[in-house]
Amino acid sequence: MPFKPVRFNKYRNAIATVPAREAWYSELSVDTGVAAGANGLAMDGATLYAKASCGNALQAIDLAHPGQVGANTPLLPALPGRILDFNSATHDESLVIASDDLGNVGLWRDQSLVYTFSAHSSACISACFHPTVANVVATAANPGSSNGEVRLWNASAGSGETVAFWSAAIPGGVDSISLQSGGQLLAASTRDGVCSLYDPRLSASSDTKPVGSTSAFHASGRPTRALWAGELPFLLTTGQTKTRERSAAMWDQRNLSQPLSSIRLQPSGKPLVPLYDDDTRLAYLVETGDNVIRWVDGDPSSAAPLSELGSVLLPSPVRGCALLSKRQLHVMRGEVARIHALVDNTTAGQGAAIIPISHVVPRRTYLDFHADLFPDTKAPVPAQSFAQWMAKAPMKIPKMSLDPSKSAESLASLRRSYASTINACGLDDVPVPLATGSAVASNSVPLDANVESICDRSPEMQTSLAQENIAPEASKTPIPAAVVTDVVDVPHVVANSCWALPQIAHARFKYLEGYSYPPSEHFTNISNVNLRFSQLSSPVKVGRKFIAISCNGAGGQIAVLRRDLPGRVSDSHATLIHGADVMDFQFDPFNPNIVATAGIDGRLQLWRIPDTQLEGDTLFELEKYIHTTADRIHQIRFHPCAKGVIAVLVSELDEFSVYIYSGLLLRFIVGKSQDGIHSFEWSPDGSRIALTTRRSKQLHVYDVRNQETLAKGPAMNSIRPSRIAWLGTSRICLAGFGSGSRRQLHVYDAENLSEPLASVTIDVGPGVLVPFTDVDCSIIYLDDRGSRLTHAFELVDDRLVVLPKYESSQPSLGMDSLPKRDADISQCELLRVYRLNSQSLGLVGFRVPRKRPTYFQDDIFPDTVDVNSPSVDTIDWLDGATPAPRLINLCPPDMTPLSEAPPEVVCKRTFAIASEEKNDNTKEAINVMLSRVDVGSDEENNGRASDSGSDWGD
């Protein structure tokens, strides 16, 4: 397998093109004097906004009509003072905001001034909208020589009632502000060269303290900028060094002591303006006062963040810049970005010009839409209302497809969903008469259009609306299952009982049979398998669409295969590189395209696997990144019922703990001890975690949300690895070693761990036993690592009954099972697993013989839990809700349940009838044999006669 040391950016070959002068917007009369934290140029979906030469008004330039537009640009209604900053809203393309040196802030919709209000007593150096929340406006000013202030405003009430609901004093003065797309934090860069982070929803007092601050990387007294890296928890800052070199740094919000990466450019006294593309994860560094625009790798997960990928020279110094909305790009020409730069015109006397700089990724053909270059992008629709944001409702940013055949319907669906669920007020509802000569309008109207207010709704209703306001993503062609079965999806049935074991007094699966599928269903030529993978984890994991296998190689390599394409694996198969040795990896049960990896570097990374042909150069996008404070992560377990909740087993020095994350936030910590932890597992309802300790040899059960110990008792009498599995919600299976290397299986009552209910000694051996459970049949399967055997046991009335073993021709390196719905129910198959050895990955099934196999065996196939769909909302689970299992019916549509089958007809046979039938059968067989002999003889004679005639004829 070829060695791939680092991940590379798929947009590294983008070509920047400066068009001919005919495509410029020229002969503009502009005032380029803006604040240090301003871009100097803004744009919405169809209009460019630049500062007019008068200084207190904006001019609107139509993007569709380039050329000599200076004399034809309309002016927006002016502010009383000189404009220092102006921006457009990313969630509503018709909104524009500007601030002036008198502390006033103005808001425009469709180029008409809606209202103004006084935000500060001194010059307002920055004003912007929240990127995803409606009606939230942020402003900044420096009322004193050494202190600044930042305020957030609820603009839905209008100018007459607009009040700052949050403010913070910024020591050292503020240069720029930036709001996180996820809506949680606000970043403020200061004149001291540091950047402070605030959570506006924690406190509304004026003495609000920052939740974190970066180190003084940039020089004090020089202009600094801060910009969030889209939805990621990373921050991009720019400034200057003590030698006046322009510098840029990327910071992880969870570790602000030092930058993740940095870059230095040539000396200059002008600020360095950062722009960030959420979709391509490219950062553009615009050097104002110079004629250079650079783009660097802005992906925090890359091997060298902020490494320069290219640059472009302009004919004149840059005075302002703005990044065009993704929806306006020529995606069918491979255009991934377009920057508009405001420059001084090279021809004297013709004023300034705006140059559109297009970035195109070369492809062999542009006949088809390249989905790998254009992922779903942020739609111009708010993700939340102000009330929902303040209530800390869960946020999901609405995204739309850029495929020309889907984009219009995708955006329309999102807007309909928002209008019907968010129900916030609109600007166009009420006309706005402005007081003559006044900076503040006498009447007010809110900012969201054409919908009614929800401010009076209850928090529960607001949370409900927030969860429903996002339309589903554009549909993609799913990868078919690896093996086609007759099981079909049926509507979910919510059961009232919990995951309970069947009450059976006798063993039903004494004749369990394990069998290997044909070689055509196997994956062969799998080389370079990591034979030294951790014994506490499995080197193979199987998801609904893909299979992941741990491989040898630097950086922690994971081979990713498609389940629907068995056969010989190419030597140049797709490989995911974590960046450090991988300790564990796991597929998201509710999103088959997400795989999580964890390593010795303490990082948890969630990767998105594309629905394309997986080859050696396939890129895996980093969906989410969590850097724990621990030294390393040992195991990963997704929550079985709540989407987005993940538990990790971490160690720091000699202390082990289980961290539970929801999104990027650490919610709970359980099991903290210095005894060491072998393994842990969620209970099927996701309310408890069971774990085993190494030194004290104890088995513990914790209530996750209360972080309390519910039960504990003795585990295996050995410090060697033991593995846990839940059998329903009432039984815990523990496989490990007893004294003298005796391998044992114990079954405990989850509420009473004082002693095992059932125990069995299997043999003496060195291999780790990995349990897999089937709660519907009360069967426990044990994968014998390093051996050719797979053991099976049935729990009958708290007794372990030994079932037939399955023996393979190759020793097992690891095994992973598929959900019950993937088994071949028509063949009475109870379980289907993938079994890894040093050369191949085989498909193995376990079935039982039945007397009437043509009927659906509903006595051994009850309604089973749907493990591929969440059964509880994440917020509800965090608040203490316990999910009821979501059940699906496994009966194929062309089969009749055995319970509904007609009685079997039993015919009594006597000795005379049996003898007569035997004689008749013997005579019939003899007659058939004689007839075949006669027919063969006739054909042979005819053939000879024909040959003889032919010879005579010649």
PyMOL commands that set and color helices and strands:
alter all, ss='L'
color gray80, all
select helices_A, chain A and resi 21-23+70-72+155-157+159-161+326-328+331-333+386-390+407-421+427-429+459-468+519-521+739-741+820-822+825-827+874-878+898-900+911-953
alter helices_A, ss='H'
color red, helices_A
select strands_A, chain A and resi 15-17+25-28+42-43+47-51+58-62+67-68+83-88+95-100+104-109+112-118+124-129+136-141+147-154+164-171+174-179+186-190+195-198+212-213+225-228+234-240+245-252+261-267+272-277+282-287+292-297+308-313+318-323+335-344+352-360+377-378+399-400+493-494+513-516+523-524+540-542+546-551+557-562+567-568+575-577+582-587+594-599+603-608+621-627+632-638+645-652+655-662+665-673+677-682+688-693+698-703+708-714+723-727+731-737+742-749+758-764+769-774+779-784+789-796+799-807+814-817+829-836+841-847+864-865+886-888
alter strands_A, ss='S'
color yellow, strands_A
deselect
rebuild
show_as cartoon
